[in-house]
Amino acid sequence: MPTVWTVTDNSAREFRDSRLAADFITLEIDGVNPDPVMRWAELRSVLRHLEDHAGRVFTTAEAASEVLFDDGGGFGISSVLRAGVLDQLHTQQVVGEHVLPPRMAPGVTEKLGVYVYALIDPRDRSIFYVGKGFGDRVYSHVWSAMGAADLVEDGIEREAPAVKSAKNQRIRDIYQSGKTVEHVVLRHRIEPEASADKSAYAIEQTLIDALRLIEVPTGTAVLANIAGGHTTTEWGVIPLPELIRRYAATAAPEIERPFVVLIVNAALNPQNSTEQVYEEGRGWWHAGPVIRNTANVPIFFVAADIVRAVYRASSWEQSGQGGAWRFSGPADSELETRYVGTSVAELKKARRTRRWRQHGWHPYPVE
């Protein structure tokens, strides 16, 4: 079965957040120019070409290399950087003209644990299958229906022939329409609950989250639950690409103070543009004098403990009522190269006073 190398919309971001990119800038590596300025230029050239060629699919590694490196920028791209980029490109199995989902990294599947998932038809946003599994089970239905059953390691749920036939036909119809099945994890890291009540609450929350997925395409409320259930949504409904992004993230490098961690949950919605997330995040906040009086202080936009963007606060505006401030400023491409996509979970855990809220302003040092 042939393999393709795909430059996705996230390839540049994923590579700049990788351990290899950080090591390339900071470590002594044989055959790599020791001048950090030249290394930065080399890395930026590769990242720019990954951005420019987002959406391209290559049938060989050589073809990808020719476009991304030989054609790419006038810099002599180091062999270690070439190999690292090609290793991290999105490799997928192809059946006919259809690109299928790849295997998940082992570290991600271990963190997911046992999970319940749903398959969504993107044509009408309807849920057409719900199952449970571990590892790559969530992808097994697509692999099986599209003729790549050799990728399935542990089989799929036993089903009546009519059910299996209808499901497989739905999957093929989706792919024939030019779209792909969307995979959503309804609940993961499922473990035995301590009591019957906790088990019931977990089931309740999963049903609420699943039914609210149905509300999205119709715009009509399915449930009257205003509070949203009794359990946290930490392990609730999450699109699989976002879940993989969280569990594959490396720890953020140490950040020079002062800076601000700004929890902006709008960044979790893929429908929100960069401009919408920026407008949602920049104010109004109770910013103290240390932060406001630091020229171009960095503001890290964070959602689900993952850095999503980094801005520099170049100016401040106070609200008419006083006491709250809103910043303006550009994105910092250099800091974004180092930090976007990395996890600040350890930074959050280390904060012993005034713990992070679910939304809002968290300055370092604490004001």
Secondary structure, DSSP 8 states (H G I E B T S, - for coil): --EEEE--TTHHHHHHTSHHHHHHHHS--TTS-S-HHHHHHHHHHHHHHHHHTTT-EESSHHHHHIIIIITSSSS---HHHHHHHHHHSEEEEEETTEE------HHHHHHH-SEEEEEEETTTTEEEEEEEESTTHHHHHHHHHTT-GGG-SS------HHHHHHHHHHHHHHHHTT---EEEEEE-S----SSHHHHHHHHHHHHHHHHHHHHHHH-S-----SS--SS-STTS-EEHHHHHHHHH--B-----SSEEEEE-GGGG-TTS-HHHHHHHHSEEE---HHHHTSTTEEEEEEETTEEEEEEEE-EEEE-TTSS-EEEE--B-HHHHHHHTT-B-HHHHHH--SS---SSEEEEES--
